């Protein structure tokens, strides 16, 4: 494939037709920074000038060319950086419109099924998508490089007054609007530097976790994500515990406290925490066992101290018997 062919293919990937891509490229080549007529561009690509005006009109709607003069009609191509940025912005706008129209169908999606993330780019793209749905709280645990790659999506959430962004990291990451907690490197992290990682909980309903290898990722997924509110609550509680340093708190109190800022989950906190407290059994008072009718021969009861036990064999004597008999004889002498 020639260089021109590669450019045409790339422009097609950005959402325009092959004919539009070829005409835009020809306009750039013929113009050289000055207005050019449609007839001249048509001759350069070997097309019929009679039908060429329709393609130029379509490119003008797309923002690829601009009409400079009516008679004769002259065109000036738009700078490629500006034009391609507009194409990308249009694609993002269309994507948002699709998500908006399909939002009602989200309730029909299967929950609790983790979805694999095959590589870092896919994981970051999914993280950006999940952040765009965040409405109340975003919990993050990630390295600095991964946080930077989240880019403008993270900045937009941090700047929002409706969303609380809480971050746990092992290095400083200053961003306005982000509540950051820095801790020492956890035990088990690779030395000297751990692989880039990302853990995210969105509104205690959706979770994502991934670890990115610096070299070939192989065939195994680099991470997983799911719209599973049950696991998201557990992951969120553990992450809040690490952020707040509340490791000594009772598990039921910790989970209940971590849900206080999520109105939809209040009933979960009540059902999880309260029964555990109410069902705590009272301490059992152990009663002293009743003595047996026959005292144990080794028990130091009153009878054994005031009378001489009768040995089974009078001829068998030991040190204990002698000592006991001596005490009794001494009492008899008095």
C-alpha positions as CSV (number, residue, x, y, z in Angstrom):
1,X,0.0,0.0,0.0
2,X,1.3,3.4,-1.0
3,X,1.7,6.3,1.5
4,X,-1.4,8.0,-0.1
5,X,-3.4,4.8,0.1
6,X,-2.5,4.4,3.8
7,X,-3.6,8.0,4.5
8,X,-6.9,7.4,2.7
9,X,-7.5,4.2,4.7
10,X,-6.8,6.0,8.0
11,X,-9.2,8.8,7.1
12,X,-11.8,6.1,6.3
13,X,-11.2,4.6,9.8
14,X,-12.1,8.1,11.2
15,X,-15.6,7.8,9.6
16,X,-15.5,9.3,6.1
17,X,-16.0,7.5,2.8
18,X,-13.2,6.5,0.5
19,X,-14.2,9.0,-2.2
20,X,-14.3,11.8,0.4
21,X,-10.9,10.8,1.7
22,X,-9.3,10.8,-1.8
23,X,-10.8,14.2,-2.7
24,X,-9.7,15.8,0.6
25,X,-6.1,14.4,0.1
26,X,-6.1,15.7,-3.5
27,X,-7.3,19.1,-2.4
28,X,-4.5,19.3,0.1
29,X,-1.9,18.4,-2.6
30,X,-3.2,20.8,-5.2
31,X,-3.9,23.7,-2.9
32,X,-0.4,24.2,-1.3
33,X,-2.0,26.8,1.0
34,X,-4.0,28.7,-1.6
35,X,-7.6,28.4,-2.8
36,X,-8.1,25.8,-5.5
37,X,-11.0,25.1,-7.9
38,X,-13.0,22.0,-8.0
39,X,-12.2,21.5,-11.6
40,X,-8.5,21.4,-10.9
41,X,-8.9,18.9,-8.1
42,X,-11.1,16.7,-10.3
43,X,-8.5,16.6,-13.0
44,X,-5.8,15.6,-10.5
45,X,-7.8,12.5,-9.4
46,X,-9.2,11.7,-12.8
47,X,-12.9,12.2,-11.9
48,X,-15.7,13.8,-13.8
49,X,-15.9,17.5,-12.7
50,X,-19.7,17.5,-13.2
51,X,-20.2,15.1,-10.3
52,X,-17.2,16.5,-8.3
53,X,-19.1,19.3,-6.6
54,X,-21.3,16.9,-4.6
55,X,-18.2,15.4,-2.9
56,X,-16.8,18.9,-2.2
57,X,-20.1,20.0,-0.7
58,X,-20.1,16.9,1.6
59,X,-16.5,17.6,2.7
60,X,-17.6,21.2,3.5
61,X,-20.3,19.8,5.8
62,X,-17.7,17.6,7.5
63,X,-15.4,20.6,8.0
64,X,-12.7,19.4,5.7
65,X,-12.8,22.3,3.2
66,X,-14.1,25.8,3.2
67,X,-15.6,27.8,0.2
68,X,-13.5,31.0,-0.3
69,X,-15.1,32.3,-3.5
70,X,-18.5,31.7,-5.2
71,X,-17.8,32.5,-8.8
72,X,-15.7,30.8,-9.8
73,X,-16.1,28.5,-6.8
74,X,-12.7,28.1,-5.0
75,X,-12.0,25.9,-2.0
76,X,-9.4,25.9,0.7
77,X,-8.7,22.7,2.6
78,X,-8.8,22.8,6.4
79,X,-5.6,21.9,8.4
80,X,-5.5,18.1,8.9
81,X,-5.0,18.4,12.7
82,X,-8.1,20.6,13.0
83,X,-10.2,18.4,10.6
84,X,-9.3,15.1,12.3
85,X,-9.9,16.6,15.8
86,X,-13.4,17.5,14.6
87,X,-14.0,14.0,13.3
88,X,-12.9,12.5,16.7
89,X,-15.2,15.0,18.5
90,X,-18.1,14.1,16.3
91,X,-17.5,10.4,17.0
92,X,-17.4,11.0,20.7
93,X,-20.6,13.0,20.5
94,X,-22.3,10.2,18.6
95,X,-21.1,7.7,21.2
96,X,-22.6,9.7,24.0
97,X,-25.9,9.9,22.2
98,X,-25.9,6.2,21.8
99,X,-25.2,5.6,25.5
100,X,-28.0,8.1,26.3
101,X,-30.5,6.4,24.2
102,X,-29.5,2.9,25.4
103,X,-29.4,3.9,29.1
104,X,-32.9,2.4,29.6
105,X,-31.6,-1.0,28.4
106,X,-28.9,-1.2,31.1
107,X,-31.3,-2.9,33.5
108,X,-31.5,-5.8,31.1
109,X,-27.8,-6.4,31.2
110,X,-26.6,-9.5,33.1
111,X,-25.0,-8.6,36.4
112,X,-22.5,-10.4,38.5
113,X,-20.6,-11.7,35.4
114,X,-17.0,-10.5,35.4
115,X,-15.8,-9.4,32.0
116,X,-12.1,-9.9,31.0
117,X,-9.8,-7.0,30.1
118,X,-7.3,-8.3,27.6
119,X,-4.8,-5.4,27.6
120,X,-3.9,-2.0,29.1
121,X,-5.6,0.1,26.4
122,X,-8.8,-1.8,26.8
123,X,-8.7,-1.5,30.6
124,X,-8.1,2.2,30.5
125,X,-10.9,2.7,27.9
126,X,-13.3,0.8,30.1
127,X,-12.2,2.8,33.2
128,X,-12.9,6.0,31.3
129,X,-16.3,4.7,30.3
130,X,-17.1,3.8,33.9
131,X,-16.0,7.2,35.1
132,X,-18.3,8.9,32.7
133,X,-21.2,7.0,34.4
134,X,-20.1,8.0,37.9
135,X,-22.7,10.2,39.8
136,X,-21.7,10.2,43.5
137,X,-18.4,8.5,44.4
138,X,-15.3,7.2,42.8
139,X,-12.8,5.1,44.8
140,X,-9.3,4.6,43.2
141,X,-6.2,2.7,44.1
142,X,-3.6,3.1,41.4
143,X,0.0,4.1,40.6
144,X,0.9,7.6,39.4
145,X,1.5,6.7,35.8
146,X,-1.9,5.0,35.4
147,X,-3.6,7.9,37.1
148,X,-2.1,10.3,34.5
149,X,-3.3,8.1,31.7
150,X,-6.9,8.5,32.9
151,X,-6.4,12.1,31.9
152,X,-9.3,14.5,31.4
153,X,-12.0,12.0,32.6
154,X,-10.5,12.0,36.1
155,X,-10.0,15.8,36.1
156,X,-13.6,16.3,35.1
157,X,-14.9,14.1,37.9
158,X,-12.6,15.8,40.4
159,X,-13.9,19.2,39.4
160,X,-17.5,18.1,39.8
161,X,-19.2,19.2,43.0
162,X,-21.6,16.2,42.8
163,X,-18.9,13.5,42.8
164,X,-16.5,12.6,45.6
165,X,-13.2,11.3,44.3
166,X,-11.1,9.4,46.9
167,X,-7.6,8.1,46.0
168,X,-5.2,5.6,47.7
169,X,-1.7,5.6,46.4
170,X,1.9,4.8,47.4
171,X,3.2,8.1,45.9
172,X,2.0,11.7,45.9
173,X,-0.5,12.6,43.1
174,X,-1.7,16.1,43.5
175,X,-5.0,16.9,41.6
176,X,-7.5,19.5,42.7
177,X,-10.7,17.9,44.0
178,X,-9.1,14.5,44.7
179,X,-9.0,13.4,48.4
180,X,-5.7,11.6,48.4
181,X,-4.3,9.2,51.1
182,X,-0.7,8.1,50.7
183,X,0.6,4.9,52.4
184,X,3.9,3.1,52.4
185,X,4.5,0.4,49.9
186,X,2.4,-2.7,50.9
187,X,4.2,-5.9,51.7
188,X,4.3,-8.2,48.7
189,X,4.6,-5.5,46.1
190,X,7.5,-6.2,43.7
191,X,10.8,-4.6,44.5
192,X,12.1,-2.1,43.4
193,X,8.9,-1.0,41.6
194,X,5.5,-2.8,41.3
195,X,3.8,-3.2,37.9
196,X,1.3,-0.5,37.1
197,X,-2.1,-1.3,38.5
198,X,-5.6,0.0,38.8
199,X,-8.5,-0.7,41.1
200,X,-11.7,1.3,40.7
201,X,-15.1,1.2,42.4
202,X,-17.9,3.4,40.9
203,X,-20.8,4.4,43.1
204,X,-20.4,1.1,45.0
205,X,-22.1,-0.6,42.1
206,X,-19.4,-1.3,39.5
207,X,-15.8,-2.5,40.1
208,X,-12.7,-2.8,37.9
209,X,-9.3,-4.2,38.8
210,X,-6.2,-4.7,36.6
211,X,-2.5,-5.1,36.6
212,X,-0.4,-4.1,33.6
213,X,2.8,-6.0,32.7
214,X,5.7,-3.9,31.3
215,X,6.4,-6.5,28.6
216,X,4.3,-9.0,26.6
217,X,1.0,-9.6,28.4
218,X,0.7,-13.1,27.1
219,X,-2.7,-14.9,26.7
220,X,-4.1,-14.2,30.2
221,X,-6.4,-11.2,30.9
222,X,-4.8,-8.3,32.6
223,X,-7.9,-7.6,34.6
224,X,-11.7,-7.8,35.1
225,X,-14.7,-5.6,35.6
226,X,-18.3,-6.2,36.5
227,X,-21.5,-4.3,37.4
228,X,-21.9,-6.4,40.5
229,X,-23.1,-4.3,43.4
230,X,-22.4,-7.0,46.0
231,X,-18.7,-7.3,45.2
232,X,-18.5,-3.6,44.6
233,X,-19.7,-3.0,48.2
234,X,-17.1,-5.4,49.6
235,X,-14.3,-3.9,47.5
236,X,-15.4,-0.4,48.4
237,X,-15.5,-1.2,52.1
238,X,-12.0,-2.6,52.0
239,X,-10.6,0.3,50.0
240,X,-12.3,2.8,52.4
241,X,-10.8,1.0,55.3
242,X,-7.3,1.4,53.8
243,X,-7.9,5.0,53.0
244,X,-9.3,5.8,56.5
245,X,-6.9,3.5,58.3
246,X,-9.8,2.0,60.2
247,X,-8.3,-1.5,60.3
248,X,-9.3,-2.1,64.0
249,X,-12.9,-1.4,63.4
250,X,-15.4,-4.3,63.7
251,X,-16.2,-5.7,60.3
252,X,-19.9,-5.0,60.5
253,X,-19.3,-1.5,61.7
254,X,-16.7,-0.9,59.0
255,X,-19.0,-2.0,56.2
256,X,-21.9,0.0,57.6
257,X,-19.8,3.1,57.9
258,X,-18.5,2.7,54.3
259,X,-22.1,2.7,53.0
260,X,-23.3,5.8,54.8
261,X,-22.7,8.0,51.7
262,X,-24.6,5.7,49.4
263,X,-28.4,6.2,49.9
264,X,-29.4,3.2,47.8
265,X,-27.3,0.9,50.0
266,X,-28.7,1.9,53.4
267,X,-30.9,-1.2,53.6
268,X,-27.8,-3.3,52.9
269,X,-26.0,-1.8,55.8
270,X,-28.9,-2.4,58.1
271,X,-29.3,-6.0,57.0
272,X,-25.6,-6.7,57.3
273,X,-24.6,-4.9,60.5
274,X,-27.6,-4.9,62.8
275,X,-28.4,-8.7,62.9
276,X,-24.8,-9.3,63.8
277,X,-25.1,-7.1,66.8
278,X,-28.5,-8.3,68.0
279,X,-27.5,-11.9,67.7
280,X,-24.5,-11.6,70.0
281,X,-25.2,-14.2,72.8
282,X,-25.1,-13.2,76.4
283,X,-22.2,-14.7,78.4
284,X,-23.1,-18.0,80.1
285,X,-22.7,-18.1,83.8
286,X,-21.2,-21.5,84.7
287,X,-22.5,-23.0,87.9
288,X,-20.2,-24.8,90.3
289,X,-20.6,-28.5,90.0
290,X,-22.3,-30.4,92.8
291,X,-19.9,-32.6,94.8
292,X,-20.2,-36.3,94.3
293,X,-21.4,-38.5,97.1
294,X,-18.0,-40.2,97.4
295,X,-15.1,-37.7,97.7
296,X,-12.1,-38.1,95.5
297,X,-9.2,-39.7,97.3
298,X,-7.0,-36.8,96.2
299,X,-9.4,-34.0,97.3
300,X,-8.2,-32.1,100.4
301,X,-11.6,-32.3,102.2
302,X,-12.1,-31.9,105.9
303,X,-12.5,-35.7,106.6
304,X,-9.1,-36.5,105.1
305,X,-7.4,-34.0,107.4
306,X,-9.1,-35.2,110.7
307,X,-9.2,-39.0,110.3
308,X,-6.8,-41.7,109.3
309,X,-7.6,-43.5,106.0
310,X,-7.7,-47.2,106.3
311,X,-5.1,-48.7,104.0
312,X,-6.1,-51.8,102.1
313,X,-3.0,-53.6,103.4
314,X,-1.9,-52.6,106.9
315,X,1.6,-53.8,106.1
316,X,2.0,-51.4,103.2
317,X,3.3,-48.0,104.4
318,X,4.6,-45.0,102.5
319,X,5.9,-41.6,103.3
320,X,2.6,-39.9,103.1
321,X,0.9,-42.4,105.5
322,X,3.8,-42.0,108.0
323,X,3.5,-38.3,108.0
324,X,-0.3,-38.4,108.4
325,X,-0.1,-40.9,111.3
326,X,2.6,-38.9,113.0
327,X,0.3,-35.8,113.0
328,X,-2.5,-37.9,114.5
329,X,-0.3,-39.5,117.1
330,X,0.9,-36.1,118.1
331,X,-2.7,-34.9,118.6
332,X,-3.4,-38.0,120.7
333,X,-0.4,-37.3,123.0
334,X,-1.8,-33.9,123.7
